[in-house]
Amino acid sequence: MAKKKVAKKAAQKTAQKCSCKEVLVVASKVKAYVKSKGMMSSSDSIAALSCQVYCLLDAAIERTKANRRSTVKPQDL
């Protein structure tokens, strides 16, 4: 249980560090996928998802740098 709290705090810190610039996801594809699951998506969900993608990529880039590489690989994600 303690590990979950630590992981949650780390995720919150990462989310705070992220700077959401432009949208990185295809809105129509995301909305179509959500709709295919029988759900609806709000207008804010695309921006929030894009911000999460930025955070994921930033973390992967940091891991890549820590491993002294310049190529982001699937295991970095």
Backbone as JSON, one array per atom type, in Angstrom:
{
  "sequence": "MAKKKVAKKAAQKTAQKCSCKEVLVVASKVKAYVKSKGMMSSSDSIAALSCQVYCLLDAAIERTKANRRSTVKPQDL",
  "N": [[0.82, -1.19, 0.0], [1.99, 1.2, 0.68], [3.71, 1.57, -1.41], [1.97, 2.22, -3.47], [1.09, 4.75, -2.7], [3.45, 6.21, -2.86], [4.0, 5.95, -5.6], [1.77, 7.26, -6.6], [2.18, 9.89, -5.68], [4.54, 10.49, -7.05], [3.6, 10.41, -9.66], [1.87, 12.59, -9.57], [3.67, 14.69, -9.2], [5.06, 14.54, -11.6], [3.01, 15.17, -13.35], [2.58, 17.81, -12.65], [4.9, 18.99, -13.55], [4.72, 18.87, -16.27], [4.3, 20.64, -19.25], [1.76, 21.66, -21.12], [1.54, 22.07, -24.45], [0.89, 22.16, -27.6], [-1.81, 20.22, -29.03], [-1.33, 16.77, -29.08], [-2.65, 14.53, -29.86], [-4.98, 12.86, -32.06], [-7.98, 14.2, -32.26], [-10.46, 13.34, -33.38], [-10.05, 10.61, -33.72], [-9.66, 9.74, -31.09], [-12.13, 10.42, -29.93], [-13.8, 8.77, -31.49], [-12.92, 6.25, -30.69], [-13.59, 6.25, -27.95], [-16.34, 6.49, -28.21], [-16.89, 4.07, -29.49], [-16.7, 2.35, -27.4], [-19.0, 2.76, -26.1], [-19.28, 5.09, -24.65], [-19.2, 8.62, -23.82], [-17.28, 11.57, -24.63], [-15.88, 14.41, -23.04], [-15.34, 17.86, -23.92], [-13.01, 18.75, -22.79], [-11.47, 16.53, -22.45], [-9.71, 15.81, -24.52], [-7.62, 17.7, -24.44], [-6.64, 17.12, -21.88], [-5.8, 14.48, -22.21], [-3.79, 14.88, -24.11], [-2.0, 16.34, -22.56], [-1.26, 14.37, -20.75], [0.11, 12.69, -22.5], [2.29, 14.32, -23.14], [3.51, 14.32, -20.6], [4.15, 11.6, -20.31], [5.96, 11.29, -22.42], [7.96, 13.13, -21.65], [8.91, 11.88, -19.31], [9.89, 9.53, -20.44], [11.91, 10.56, -22.04], [13.65, 11.57, -20.09], [14.42, 9.16, -18.89], [15.72, 7.99, -21.03], [17.88, 9.74, -21.35], [19.14, 9.28, -18.9], [20.06, 6.75, -19.31], [22.06, 7.21, -21.05], [21.54, 7.5, -23.81], [20.34, 8.53, -27.04], [18.09, 7.92, -28.31], [14.71, 7.39, -27.97], [13.2, 4.56, -26.74], [10.84, 1.79, -26.85], [10.86, 0.58, -24.27], [11.4, 2.71, -22.64], [9.08, 4.05, -22.36]],
  "CA": [[0.0, 0.0, 0.0], [2.88, 2.35, 0.72], [4.25, 1.76, -2.76], [0.95, 2.89, -4.27], [1.09, 6.16, -2.32], [4.67, 6.8, -3.42], [3.82, 6.03, -7.05], [0.77, 8.29, -6.87], [2.82, 11.19, -5.48], [5.48, 10.68, -8.16], [2.8, 10.73, -10.85], [1.36, 13.95, -9.42], [4.79, 15.6, -9.44], [5.32, 14.53, -13.04], [1.92, 15.9, -14.0], [2.77, 19.24, -12.4], [6.04, 19.45, -14.33], [4.38, 18.88, -17.69], [3.76, 21.86, -19.83], [0.95, 21.27, -22.28], [1.69, 23.05, -25.52], [-0.13, 21.91, -28.62], [-2.45, 18.92, -28.91], [-0.54, 15.72, -29.73], [-3.49, 13.4, -30.23], [-5.98, 13.13, -33.08], [-9.23, 14.28, -31.5], [-11.51, 12.53, -33.99], [-9.74, 9.2, -33.45], [-9.9, 9.51, -29.67], [-13.58, 10.45, -29.72], [-14.36, 7.58, -32.12], [-12.59, 5.11, -29.83], [-14.42, 6.35, -26.75], [-17.72, 6.21, -28.63], [-16.98, 2.64, -29.78], [-16.82, 1.67, -26.1], [-20.3, 3.09, -25.55], [-19.15, 6.23, -23.74], [-19.07, 9.94, -24.44], [-16.1, 12.3, -24.15], [-16.1, 15.84, -22.89], [-14.45, 18.67, -24.75], [-11.74, 18.91, -22.08], [-10.74, 15.27, -22.38], [-8.64, 15.78, -25.52], [-6.5, 18.48, -23.9], [-6.1, 16.39, -20.74], [-5.08, 13.33, -22.76], [-2.58, 15.39, -24.72], [-1.1, 16.68, -21.47], [-0.73, 13.1, -20.25], [1.08, 12.23, -23.49], [3.5, 15.12, -22.88], [4.13, 13.83, -19.36], [4.71, 10.3, -20.61], [7.14, 11.51, -23.26], [9.0, 13.78, -20.83], [9.49, 10.85, -18.44], [10.66, 8.63, -21.3], [13.12, 11.28, -22.44], [14.55, 11.58, -18.93], [14.95, 7.8, -18.74], [16.66, 7.8, -22.13], [19.09, 10.5, -21.01], [19.79, 8.6, -17.78], [20.72, 5.57, -19.88], [23.08, 7.72, -21.97], [21.14, 7.25, -25.18], [19.64, 9.66, -27.65], [16.92, 7.36, -28.97], [13.67, 6.92, -27.07], [12.79, 3.22, -27.13], [9.59, 1.38, -26.2], [11.03, 0.31, -22.84], [11.46, 3.99, -21.92], [7.71, 4.45, -22.12]],
  "C": [[0.86, 1.26, 0.0], [3.47, 2.64, -0.65], [3.26, 2.5, -3.65], [0.93, 4.38, -3.97], [2.29, 6.87, -2.9], [4.53, 6.98, -4.92], [2.83, 7.13, -7.41], [1.37, 9.68, -6.71], [3.8, 11.5, -6.6], [4.73, 11.05, -9.43], [2.26, 12.15, -10.77], [2.46, 14.97, -9.67], [5.1, 15.7, -10.92], [4.25, 15.32, -13.77], [2.06, 17.4, -13.81], [3.9, 19.8, -13.24], [5.7, 19.61, -15.8], [3.84, 20.23, -18.12], [3.04, 21.46, -21.11], [1.0, 22.38, -23.32], [0.59, 22.83, -26.54], [-0.67, 20.49, -28.45], [-1.66, 17.89, -29.72], [-1.37, 14.55, -30.21], [-4.5, 13.83, -31.29], [-7.34, 13.05, -32.4], [-10.31, 13.37, -32.07], [-11.3, 11.04, -33.72], [-10.02, 8.85, -31.99], [-11.39, 9.46, -29.4], [-14.25, 9.22, -30.33], [-14.11, 6.34, -31.26], [-13.46, 5.1, -28.58], [-15.87, 5.99, -27.08], [-17.91, 4.72, -28.93], [-17.11, 1.8, -28.52], [-18.13, 2.02, -25.4], [-20.3, 4.26, -24.59], [-19.09, 7.52, -24.54], [-17.82, 10.62, -23.88], [-16.41, 13.78, -24.06], [-15.11, 16.59, -23.76], [-13.08, 18.85, -24.11], [-10.88, 17.65, -22.11], [-9.58, 15.2, -23.37], [-7.41, 16.53, -25.02], [-5.84, 17.75, -22.74], [-5.3, 15.18, -21.21], [-3.77, 13.77, -23.39], [-1.55, 15.76, -23.66], [-0.47, 15.42, -20.87], [0.32, 12.53, -21.21], [2.39, 13.0, -23.33], [4.24, 14.6, -21.66], [4.82, 12.48, -19.59], [5.99, 10.43, -21.43], [8.28, 12.16, -22.49], [9.7, 12.77, -19.93], [10.35, 9.89, -19.25], [11.96, 9.28, -21.75], [14.13, 11.33, -21.29], [15.19, 10.21, -18.72], [15.98, 7.52, -19.82], [17.97, 8.51, -21.85], [19.86, 9.81, -19.89], [20.54, 7.35, -18.24], [21.74, 5.93, -20.95], [22.79, 7.33, -23.43], [20.48, 8.5, -25.73], [18.39, 9.22, -28.41], [15.93, 6.87, -27.92], [13.17, 5.58, -27.6], [11.51, 2.84, -26.39], [9.73, 1.12, -24.71], [11.14, 1.58, -22.01], [10.05, 4.49, -21.59], [7.13, 3.64, -20.99]]
}
